[in-house]
């Protein structure tokens, strides 16, 4: 919750930096290890979202050419990263990039667990989480009397989540709003109805988690407690004129 709060009020996903600092302090792990867990989480999200977007777009469940294009770009990026990983592994066997491997090993270690049964379980759980968020969006759309189905809501949530993966301003300002308006336009939801959905969904998505994250930051992660424990500065003892002269 603190990390999401940070992403809301800080630019370029600053909440991830908060997560690294707070989790490293709480767990005693190195910051690189915590960063590795966040990289694994983002990688799992990206894989799940791209697969969902491809299934929804190419199966005809949601007729949107933009969804197909974004899915193809995501697949191309994934294939490129996989090819780069294979090439890197081949060069490592030849003894190259040794120093880089020592630095990057803690970061990529957590991502290796995604390639086994644990990764499959995490993918199913991630799919469930995104499905719940699509239900939230569906309820928001229905509250303003927009004719949007659950499947279409899932498409909108997946589409905007892929787009806002690009770091942007605080609260994904601009990228979320533009992608949401565009996705709603493909479903023939435009005008004041689309604007109402954007404003209401932004409120539901960011305000509660920002409030909860701020409260947790202040009460559980060193906010108020650190202020209470911080020693008060003592006044400096008066020095004799001779001592001041010697110091000068």
N, C-alpha and C positions, 0 to 999 in steps of 0.2 A: 504493500500500500504506500509506503514511503517512496519507493521508486517511481510509482505511477504519479504520485503527487509531484515529484521532481520533474517528471516529463511534462507535466501540465504547466508548471511555472518557470521552467528553465529551457533555454533553447538547445537544439541538437541532442535531444535525449539526455539531458543533464541528470535525470533521475538514475540512470545507469551508474554514473559516477558515485552518487549517493549510496546506491546499493553496494558497490564495491567497498567503499570506505566503512560503511556500517557493518556489513557482513564479515569483513575481514577483522574488524575490531571485536565483534561478538563471538566469532568462531575460532579466532586465533590462526586462521589460514592465511597464506600469503595472498596478496592482492591479485597476483596472476592466476592463482587457483580459483578465486571468486570470479574473476573475469572469464575464465574458462567455462564456468557453470552458466554464466549469462550468454556466452557465445553459443553453447549447446542449446539453451532455451530458444534463442532467436533462430538458430538453424532448424530446430524442430518446428517452430511456428512457420518458417518460410516454406519448408517442405510440405507441411500439411495444407497451408493456404494455396500453394501453387497447384497441388493435386486436386483440391476441392474446386478451385477456379476452372481448371481444365475439364473436370468431370461435368460441372454445371454448364459450361459454355459449349463444349463439343457434343454433349448428349442431347442438346435441344431442349433441356428443361427450362433454360432461360435464353431467349433469343437475343444475344448481344454480341455483335462482332468485336466490340472493344474488349470484352472479356476474353475472347479467343486470342486477340493480339497480345494482351498483357500476359496471358498464360504462356503463349509461345515465347515471349521475351524471358519470362521467368524460367522456363524449361531450358532455353538456350544458355542463360547465365549459369544454371545448375550444371549443365553438361560441360560448360567451359571450366567451372571450378573443379569438377570431377577430373577432367583431363589434366588440369594444372596440378592436382593432388597426385595423380599417377606419375606425371613427369617429375614432380618433386621427390616422390618416393624412389624413383629410379635413380635420380641424381644423388640422393642420400646414400644409396648403396655403393656409389662410387666415391664416397667420402667427402662430398661437397655439402655446403651449407651446415657445417657442424655447429658453428657458433649460433647461427640462427635457430637450429633445432633445439639447442639447450635453452634458449630463451622462450621459444614458442611451445615447447613440450607441455608445460603446465596448462597452457591455454587450450590446446587441442585435446588434452587427455579426456576431459569430460565428454567431448563429442564422439569419442570412440564407442562409448556405451550405447549410442543410438543405433549401432549396426547389429545389435543382438535382440534377444527376446525382450529385454527391458525397454529398448527403443520402440518396439512394436506396441507395448503396453502404454508407453508415454504418448505415442501417436494417437491411440484410441482415446486416451484421456483428453488430449489436446483437441481432438475432433469434437468431443463432448462439450468442452469449454466454448469453442466457437459456435456450436449449435445453440448453447444457452444465450450467448450474446446476440445471436440472430433472433431469438425469441424476444429479447429485450427490444431490439429494433422493431420487430413486428408489432409489439404492444404500443410503442411510440407512434408508429405509422397509423395504427388503428385508432389511436386516441384523437387524431386529427382527421379521421374518416378517409384515409387513403386506402385505395383498393390494392393492397400488397399481400401476396401469399407468403407462407412460411419459407417456401423454397426461394422465392424472390428475395426475401429478407436475408436469407443465408448468402445469396449471391452478392447483395449490396455490402454486407459486412465483410465478406471475403475480399471483394474488389477494393474497398477503401482501405482494408488492412494491408493489402499488398502495396498499395500506393504510398501509404504513410510509413512504410518501412524505411523510406528515404528520410534521413534526419532533416528536420525543418525547425520552424520557430516554436515558441512555447505553446503547448496544447495542440501541436500539429496545425497551427494557424495557417490557413490557406490551402495546404495540401488536402486535409480532411474535408474541408468545406467544398472545394472544387470537385474532388473525386466523388463526394456524396451527391452533389447536384447532378453530376454527369451520369452516375449510376441510376439515379432516380429518373433522369430524362430517358434512359433506355427502357424504362418501365412505364413511360407516358405519365409520369408524375412530375409536374412542372408548376411554375408560378408560385402563388402564395402557399400552396400546400407543401411544395418542396422546401420553401424557406422555413415554414413552421416545423417541418421534420428536422431540418438541419439544426435549428436553434434548440429544439427540445431534446434531440438526441445528444447534442453536445453537452447540454446541462446534465442529463442523466448519466452520461458517460464520464464526465470529469469532476463535477462539483462534489458528489458524495465521497469519491475516493480521495479527492484533494483534502477535504475536511478530515476524514479518518486518518489519512497519512500525516497530516500536520499534527493532529492530536497525538498520534503514536510517536512521532519524531520528538515532540516536546516532553512526553511523559515516560517513554520507554527506551529511547535511543539517545539519551544524554542531553536532551534539550534543557529542561528545567533542572534536572538532577545535577548536571555539570555546573550550572550557574550557582546552585546551592553549595556545592562542594568547593567551588573556586575560592581560594583564600583571598581575603581582602588585603589590598596593598597597605603596607605599614609606612608611616611617614619616615622619611630619611632623617637620621640623627643630625643635629646641627654640628657643623665642623668649625673648629677654631680658625681664626684668620690665618695663622701660620700654616695650618694644614691645607687650607685652600690655596695659599701661595705656592706651597710645595707641589700640589696637584697641577697648578698652572705651569 
